[in-house]
């Protein structure tokens, strides 16, 4: 009897293992990192950064490039972020609350207003149309997303990813380069980003694919040298 008690006590003291829990935690952390790095606000700035560093525009004076990047950063990252932060503070909302459809309208509108200011300023400065076109494509994507948000919560993150793919295709036609390796990289990142948004429970598959399609189509319609004719009057 005593031996049985000792055996039971020894078994109860053995550590129990839960191998699935650490994996779930790592998956969630990785998904949050991917979503944070590739936030929709960073997409236009990254597009300008690549355009000014990789294309022939790298030959432009450094002062001119810094002015353009400063304008884009101010109106596409800094201003929308501060405005949305103030909105959350005033209404006592968390970042997670912004994933709910009813709390997404005002952040959309604040971002659109900031993008409009950026577009007007760049036109006033006579910045080339293929640069202002990036802002116009992002603005058009935002407008489509806010309209669809009335009945369908599409992914802004994936709209940004789709916009980069569309931009690569459009600029490859405009500047005459082969974008295949860049496309492979961006599509791979887009797959990671879409999986992260689904893993975090912010969107389902249709919302992820829908967001990607919106960004892709809006960018091609604005920037592609053959498809962008309907919006050319806004860029020249």
N, C-alpha and C positions, 0 to 999 in steps of 0.2 A: 504493500500500500504506500509506504514511504517512497519507494523507488518510483511509483507511478506519479506521485506528487512532484518529485524532483524533475521527472521527465517533462511533465506538463509545464512546470515553472520555467524550465530551460527553453522549451519551445515558445512560450509567451514572450521571453526576453529576446528572441531572435528578431533582428530588424526586418521589417517588411519592405519589400521593394515595389516601387510603382514606376516602371520604366516609361510608361506613356506620358506621365505628367511633364518631365523635363523636355521631351520632344515638342509637346504642345506649347510650352513656354517659349522655347527657342523659335518655333515657327511664328508665334505671335510677335515676338520681338523683332524678328527679321522683316515681317510684314509691315510693322510700324516704321522701321528704318527706311524701307523702300518707299513707303507712302510719304514720309517726311522729306526725303531727299528729292523726290520727283514731284513736288507739289505743283499745282497748276500755275501758281504765281511765278515760278522760276522759269517756265517754258519760254516766254518771249525773250527774257534776258539771255538764256542759254543759246537761243537761236541767233541773237545778235552777236554773242560772244564767238560762236563758231564761224559765223559769216565774216567777222572782222579778223579772225585769227587764221582761218584755213583757206578761204578763197583769195582771189587776187586783191580784195579790199584790204588785206594786211599791209599793203604798200601805202595806205593812207597815213597822213601825219598822226602821231600818237595823241596829240591834243584833240584832234577832231574825233578820234575813236573814243577817247575818254569822255568827251562831251556827250556823244550819242549813248554810250553805255550808262552814263550818269542819268540822263533823261529817262531811259528805259527802266533803269532800276527804281528811280523815284516814283514813276507812275504805274509800274506793273507789279512791284514788290512792296516797297516801303509804304506808299500811301494806302493801298488796299488793306495791307496787314494792320496798320495803325487804325484805320477806320473800322475794320471788323473787330479788332481788339476792344475799341471803345464801345462798339455795339454790344459785345458780350458782357463787358463790365456794367454797362447801364442796365441791361436786361437780366443780369446775373445768369448768364448762360455759360456752359462749358464747351470745349471744342467738340465733344461728342454730341452735344445738342445740335450743332450745326449740320450734322448728317441727317437730321430729320427734315422732311420736305417743307414743313411749315416755317422752319427757321432759315431757309436758304434764300428766300426772295430778296431781303434787304442786302445781305452780303453780295449777291449777284448784282444788284443795282449799284451798290457802292463801287464795285470793281468796274462795271461798265462805264460809270461816270469818270473814273480815273483814266480808263483807256481812251475815252473820247478826248479828254484833255491832252493826253500824250499824242494822239493822232493830230489834233489841231496844232499843237506846238511844233511837231515835226514838219507839218506842211508849211507852217509859217517860216521855218528855217530852211525850206527848200531841200530837205533831205531826199535822196533818190527814192523813187516810187517802190522799188523792191524792198526797201527797208520799211517805209511806212506801211507797205502791204502786209508785213508781218503783224503789225499792230491791228490793222484792219481785219485780218483773218482771225486773230484772237478775239477781237470785238464781236465779229459776226458769230463766232462759235459761242460766245457768252450769251448773246441775244437768243440764239436757237436753244441753248440749254435752259434759259429761264422760261421760255415759252413751253418747252416740253416738260419742265418741272411741274407744271400745273397738273399733269396726270402721270408723269413717268420720271423717276429720279435717276436720270442718266449720270454717269461718272464724269466729273470735271477732270479728274486725273487722266482718264483715258482719252478724253477730248484733246488734252495737251499732247499726249503721245501720238495720237492720230495726226495732229497738226504738224508735228516734227516730220513724220513720214511724208505727209503731203508737201511740206516745204522742201524736203530733199528731192522729191520727184520734180517739183516745179523748178527749182534752181538748177537741177541737172539739165533741164531743157533750155533754161535761160543762159547758163554759163558753159554748157557743153562738156560736162564731165560725167564719169561713170559712178553712180551712187551705190553700187551693189553692196560693197562692204559696209558702208554706213547704214544702209537699209537693214542688212542682216543684224547689225549691232542694235539699232533702235527697235526693231521688231522683237528681238530677244528681250530687251529691257521692258518693252510694252507688255510682253507676256508675263514677266515677273511682276510688273505693276498691277496688271489686271488680276493676277492670282492673289496678290497681297490685299487688294480691295475686297475680293470675295472672302478671303480668309478672315479678315477683320469684321466681316458681317455688314459692311457699309453698302455693298451692292451685290446684285446677283449677276449671272452670266449675261443676260440680255441687256442689262444696264451698262455693263462694262463694254460689250461689243457696240452698243448704240452710241456710247460716248466716243469710242474710237472712230466710228464711221462719221460722226458729226465733225470732229476735228479734221479728219482727212478730207472730207468733201468741201468744207468751208475754206480750207487752205488752198486746195486745188482751184476752186472757183475764183478765188481772189488773186493768187500768185502765178498760176500757170499761164505762160505767154499766149496760149490758144484758148483756154477756158475762161480766162479772167477778164474778158472784154466787158461783161456787164458792170463791173466795178471799176473800170479804168478811169471813169470820170472823177472818182473819189481820190485817185492817186496822182493825177497830173494837174 
